[in-house]
Amino acid sequence: MPSLDPRSDPVDLTAALVDIASVSGAEADLADAVEHALRTRAPHLEVVRDGDAVLARTALGRPSRVVLAGHLDTVPVNDNLPSHRTGSGEDEVLHGLGSVDMKGGDAVFLHLAATLTEPRHDVTFVFYDCEEVEADRNGLGRIERQRPDWLRGDLAVVGEPSNAVIEAGCQGTMRVELRTGGVRAHTARAWMGDNAVHALAEPLRRLTEYRPRTVEIDGLTYREGLQAVRVGGGVAGNVVPDEAVLAVNHRFAPDVSAERAEAHLREVFDGYELTVVDRSAGALPGLSSPAAAELVSAAGGRVAPKLGWTDVARFAALGMPAVNFGPGDPTLAHTRGERVATAEIRHVAEVLGSWLGA
Amino acid sequence: MPSLDPRSDPVDLTAALVDIASVSGAEADLADAVEHALRTRAPHLEVVRDGDAVLARTALGRPSRVVLAGHLDTVPVNDNLPSHRTGSGEDEVLHGLGSVDMKGGDAVFLHLAATLTEPRHDVTFVFYDCEEVEADRNGLGRIERQRPDWLRGDLAVVGEPSNAVIEAGCQGTMRVELRTGGVRAHTARAWMGDNAVHALAEPLRRLTEYRPRTVEIDGLTYREGLQAVRVGGGVAGNVVPDEAVLAVNHRFAPDVSAERAEAHLREVFDGYELTVVDRSAGALPGLSSPAAAELVSAAGGRVAPKLGWTDVARFAALGMPAVNFGPGDPTLAHTRGERVATAEIRHVAEVLGSWLGA
């Protein structure tokens, strides 16, 4: 088993985590190493292995508890392992699969787990599997169903890359398919048919004229969106098509429930057949909770809205405030050139350390 | 080799032709049988074998020559061989692959080849291969390149199914692809992108508002058409698409050249990138030629415009008037239930026989 020293420098620890490949579904080696590191180097924690997730927590009787959660898996290797570094000092960059998404966050959490023996809040650490694949394989979902007490707390911090800025809440996302029908005919006798592709002109017009909302919540600005993500239709080069489909992705601010967002889409596309393909509610920023306010303060007051959807929403659905805070530029995630400024890893470690430290 | 009696009743001969399978590219058996029948039972004709095409002609020194052309191949077998008959008398129906497209026409031509030893016009018979596949495999194209004298004449009759009504001229057809571009972005940050699918709203609006021409030529009414036949675009469920394509099929009356039709489409879709995928000119009806006028008269004066594109246009491109005249309902072509009223086969045989007979 590859060995990890969880008390080592968070940047070195990030590199060590990157160098243990852990593509979704094949996280066992990394989960073994994390479990062993916690059992041997963090004896003050209760440690549980759940499939390829590793859970650990303090039980100090503090009045509040925070959950630090990070997934261990990555997207497939793309000629970007093992890790290497370029630059030095403040300009040092760590390259490699998972350096952004999200072994930098994992490394900080693992380092805090081993070094913070007397945190200000009780802390639960959740290192989980299968975040990068279908939602129903997500390890956090399995833990929620089978060990819900391990996710309870007063605030959750998900270590997904956020450029080392606290991102609060997240927008909801919904995908719908709009289908138009028609009557098939030979194009030489087109008047005997009814063209389902032509029938997309009106829904596309509504899309182009749609003005998405910009919403302020807790001082954060969320920008909604309504975008076609796929269009398809056609039978043959000489046939009037009798079916076409337009797939649309709606991103909605967390002041709107998934139900209300769906009702809104049905209004926008009134008169058309709409099928909801998937639907995930957003999460309100929840910055008014005391633990969250302390964290924002430790981060120097900087906070931004989260526009994409992350597992933060799973905690929000449990009624917990949750924020996203991790090193790395999310636009580099899933790219071959994935890389992180090591200064961001150190910054996140310092903020969380000063927030949770004595 | 299966044997054919070209002097037998045209309906029996149609059934015999249907029962010799001749899917495109595998017409050799049928071409062998046709060649043998002509060499042995029509000694008054010059016969040439060209690949799997069979050519035959009189050389009587008549002042005019007509070309009767039919393809020997069919689309793939679809559980519709061998032939069988239902009904009787005027209601008799012959079922089977090729009964419509176009062994009824072939049978009439073969029967005339063997029985009309003293036709009023010199006659060239062209039984050719590979009409049902890519245009560059078409046997008529090969003959045009290699034996152009075999296609020359004052009128061509193509025996494609036309409900036993003379169809004159044919419309042109053109396929274009319109591409829209954009900028890819995550849908959570859609304002950083530019949606290529949304950009289809305007060309689709133009399509829905387009009013195709109706054109009168030689007393025939041609109805043009402009139809989307395919639409496609999309990267992933959470990505603003940066490319989309709309394929459009234009059917245009034979008073417009392919060049002018293309210029018209470029005007309709002004401002968009357009690629011509294929383009085939139509054919003017040419009913004013003496041979054509005689044929129309023999058919009792009934004539209709041809809206689809057929090999008639190949003859028109050679500067010859050409009509389509054959038994069978073209909408049954290429269907498993392909079938022809035998009365239509007899009607076509009678009309052509009285036109060409002494």
Interface residues (C-beta under 8 A of the other chain):
Chain A: Q171 T173 R175 H186 T187 A188 R189 A190 W191 G193 N195 V197 H198 L200 A201 L204 R205 L207 T208 P212 R223 G225 Q227 A228 V229 R230 V231 G232 G233 G234 V235 A236 G237 N238 V239 V240 P241 A244 L246 A247 N249 R251 V277 L307 G308 W309 T331
Chain B: Q171 T173 R175 H186 T187 A188 R189 A190 W191 G193 N195 V197 H198 L200 A201 L204 R205 L207 T208 P212 R223 G225 Q227 A228 V229 R230 V231 G232 G233 G234 V235 A236 G237 N238 V239 V240 P241 A244 L246 A247 N249 R251 V277 L307 G308 W309 T331
